[in-house]
Amino acid sequence: MKRNLLILLAAMLLADTLSAQETEMPRLRHNSITTSPTTLLGDAFLLTYEHTLPHHSSLEVELGGQGFRWNEQRASILGPATRPGIVATIGYKLYLPRGEKNHAIANAGGLPPRSFFFKGRLSYVHQWSHYDVPRGNEGWDLITERYTLHENDLSLALIFGKQFVSKHGFVAAPFFGFCIPLWIDGPFHDDSDPGNSAAFWGPTTWGVKLGWAF
């Protein structure tokens, strides 16, 4: 009887120990969805999906749009921040975790709660503008013809930042980087003036990504 009681007490103690260890172990999160509110300043929106990879790294894919109020802003003295368009990016992020706990989480394939990171990102922007070109008149009525001009931009960005993931999954990641135009095909910009988009602001890219990890 005493032996069985001792075994039962030992089993209960072991279960309590394992339960405590499971409670203390952080949940591994392999994905996140974020966006940077700073893109709204440029009349744009960009949604980011991140999935972890082995060796302290992850893959990021972004999709977004821009120039939603182009027709309202194009006559402004300051001019619109972005033309109408669509944006897509793909990036490889390398994490530099802080502390043993964050290293362990990254080694297990999760998003480290506290980490610096370096990212290489390839961005594609397709944008357009509509123009009404005068073609003549009928009395006082001006006759115009609408033309739509298109541009395709491809650029590489080198980005450095810091990412926080709370125990509840909230993500905050301030970042800053430089953009290198690789190919610009269109009438709006060139290598010396890449313009603005949801993915970059002239030769730089910056902001704070906010969202949730799961």
N, C-alpha and C positions, 0 to 999 in steps of 0.2 A: 504493500500500500504506500509506504513512504517512498519506495523507489519510483512508483508510477507518479506520485505527486511531484517528486524532484524532476522527472522527465517532463511533466506537464509545465512546471514552472520554467524550466530551461527553454522549452519550445516557445512559451509565451514571451520570455525575455528576448529570444532570438528574433521572433516576429516583430516585437517592438523596435528592436535595433534596425532590422531591415526596413521597417516602415519609416523610421526616422531618417535613414539614409535616402530613401526614395523621396521624402519630403524635401530634404536638403539639396538633392540633385536638381539642377535647373532643367526645365523643359527644353529639349532641342527643337529649334525652329529652323526649317530649311527654306522657307519662302517668305517673301514680303511684297506688299503692294504699297507704293508711296507716290507722292507728288510734291512738287515744289511750289508753294504759293507765290514765289517771286516771279514765276512765269506770267502770272496774271497782270503784272505791271506792264508787260509787253503785249497785252491782249492775246495771250496764248495759253495753252494748257497741255501738259505732258504727263502721262501716267507711266509709272515704272514698275515692272515686275522683276523680282530677283529670285534666283534659285541657286542654292549652294552647290559647290563642286568640291572634290577632294583637294587636299593640300592648301587649306586656308584661302580658298578662292570662291568666286561665284560668277554667274553669268547674269547680265542685266539686259532686258529688252524694253524699249520705250516706244510708245505711240502717242501722237497728239495732233492738235490742230492749232491754227493761229489766224490772226487777222479777222476776227469775228465782227468787229465794228469798223472795218476798213472804209465802207461807204460813208459812215458818219464822221470819221476822223481824217480822211484824206485831204479835206479842205482846211484843216487846222493849221495854224501858224507853225506849231511845233511838228506837225506831220504825224502820221500813224507810226506806231512802233514796229508793226509787222504787216506784211501783205498776207492776203488769204493763202492758205497752204496746208499741207500735211507734212508731218515729221515722223521719222522712224530712226531709232538708234539701236546699236548692239554694243555691249561693253563687257570687258573682262576685268573683274575687280580682285585685287590681291589684298588680303587682310593682314595687318600687323597687330595682333592682339596684345593687350596690356595685362600682364599677370598670368600666373599659372592656370587659374580657373578659366580665363578666357581662351588660353591656348588649348586647354583640354576640350572645351566646347568646340573650338574650331577643328581640332583633330578628330572629333567625333562626327564632324560633318554639319554642325549647326552654325547659326549666325552668332558670333561672339557678342556678348552684351556691351563690352567696351573695347573699341579697336580703332586704330588709324587704318586708312586704306589708300591704295593707289589704283587708279583705274585708267585703262585705255579704252576710248570709245569712238566708234565710227558712226557718223550721223549723215542721214540723207534727208534733204528738204526739197519738196516740190512746191513752188509758189507761183501765183499768177496775179494779173491785174487786168481789169477791163477799162478800155478807153473809148470814148465817143469822139470820132474824128469827123469834122465838118466836111460835107461833100457838095454843098450848094444850098440853095434856098428856093422856096416857092413863096414869093411875096415877102411877108414878114416872118414866115416860118423857116427856121434853119433845118436843113436836112443833114443828119449825121449817120454814120455807120459805126457799129460797135466792133472793136477788135479786142481780142484777148491775147496777152503776151504771157509766155510761160518761162520758168527758169528751174533748172535742176542744180542742186549744190551737194557736194560730197566733201566732208571734212573729218579730220582726226583730232581728237581732244585728249590731252594728258591731264588727269584730274587727281587732286589730293584732297583727302577729307578725314573726318572723324565720325564714327557711327556709334550711337547708343541704342540699345534694345532693353526695355524695361522688363521686369518679371511678368508683366501682363501682356507684353508683346508690342507696346508702343515703340515706334522707331523715330529717331531724330538724327539726321545726318547732314551737318553743314559741309559744304565743299567749295572748292575753287580750282579752276584750271585754265589752260590756254588751248586755243583752237588753231589748227593749221589747215587752211583750205587746200584740198587736193584736186578738185575739179569743179568749175563753175561754168555752166552752159546756159546763158540767158542774157537779157538786156539790162538787168537791174544792178548787178554787182560784179566785182572782179576780185582778184587776189588781194589787192590793197584795201578794198572796202567790201568785206564779206557780208555786211548788213547785219540784221537782227532776225532771230527766229525763236521758236520755243526751245531750241537746244543750245543756242549760244547768243551772246550779246557782243557783236563785233568780234574781236580776237580773243574774248574771254568767255568762260561759262562759270556761273556761280549761283548759290542759293542754299536753301535748307530743305532737304527732303523730309516729309512727315508722313507717317502711315502706320501700318500694322504688320507684324510678323506672325507667321503661323506654321 
